[in-house]
Amino acid sequence: MVKKRVKINRNSRLLSFYKQLLSGKKISKQLFIDEYGINERTFERDVSEIRNFLSDSFANEELIYDREDNVYYLHGLSQSNLDKYDVMVICKILVGNNFLSKEEMEDLIERLLS
């Protein structure tokens, strides 16, 4: 099945790229080029823009290129400021609380632990 190209403006493309990185996804250069119908040079400019943004905003994250897998990802991306003790306390509160269903509680605990 051939995936249809998405033609969007530069700002939307950059935001999509950055949003995917923030969610922890690894971005394949070729798949991104194919999906958005751009050329390699445009992709490189997008990468440069994101790197400049991270540098200018003094972010702890760094955009890394993995040559082996040919993907880009954010290194240093922090998902949570909770330490293990915080997670344990929250889990004990959730277990003792009947507010959430068992499935909801298990899902939340799994996300806290990840």
N, C-alpha and C positions, 0 to 999 in steps of 0.2 A: 504494500500500500504506500503510495507516494503522499507525503505530507504536504499540505498546501502552505505556500509561503505567506507569511504575515508581513504586510507592508505598513509600518508605523513610522512616526516621526522619530528623530534622533533622541529627543528627551525621553520619550516613552520607552524607547529601546534601552537607553542607559539605565533608566529606573527599573526596568524588568531585569536587566543583567544584575544590577546591584541587589535587588530584592531576592533573586535566586541565590546569590552569594550569601546574603544575610541569613537565609533559611538553612544554610549549611550544605547546599548543593554544590557539586562540582560541575563546572561548565565546560563542555566539549567545544573547542574552537570551531571545528568543522560543522557540528550540529547547529551551533548558534548561527554561523554564517548561512547555512542552508535554510534554517527556519525563518530568519529575518530578511533573506534575500540581499545580503550585503557582500562586499568583497573583503578580502583579507586585510587590506589597508584600513578599511573602515573599522573592522574589528579591532585592529591594533590601536587605532585612535580611541576607541571606546575603552580599551584596557588602560591606556594612558590617562584618560579622563578620570577613571575610577581611582587609579593610583594617586593622581594629583589631589583628588578630593580627600582620600584617606590621609595623605600627608598634610594637607592644609588644615584638616580638622583635628590633627594630632590624635588620630584614632590609634588604638592599640593593635588594630588589625592590619594585615599586610596581604596584598594580592599576590599569590604565588602561582607560578606555572610549573606543573608537573610534567616534565618531558616524557617520562615513561608512559604515562596514561594520556598525554596530550590534553590535559584539562587545567582549568584555573579554579582556584578555591581561596577562601579567606583563611589565613593563618592567624591565630590569636583571637578568634571569635569567641567571645564569652557568652554563654547562653544563660548563665545564672550567677548570682552573687551569693548563693546559699552554700554553706559548707555542709559537711556530713551530719553534724549535730543538728543544724537547722532542719535538714530533710528528715531526720529521725523524729524530731519533735512534731513536725507537721504530720508525719505518718501516724504517730500515736494519737494525735488529735482526730485525724480522719477515721482511724479504726474505732475510736470511742464515740464517734458521732454517727448518728443514723440519718443524717441529712442526705447523703448520697447513696445511690444504689451500689451494690457490690461491684458491678461492672464499671460504673463511673469512678468509684474509689480506686479500683485496680488500675484503671487507665491513668488517673491523676498521679498515683504513686509511681507508676512506670515512667511517666514524663518527668517527675521530680528526680528520679534516680538516674535518668539518662544525661 
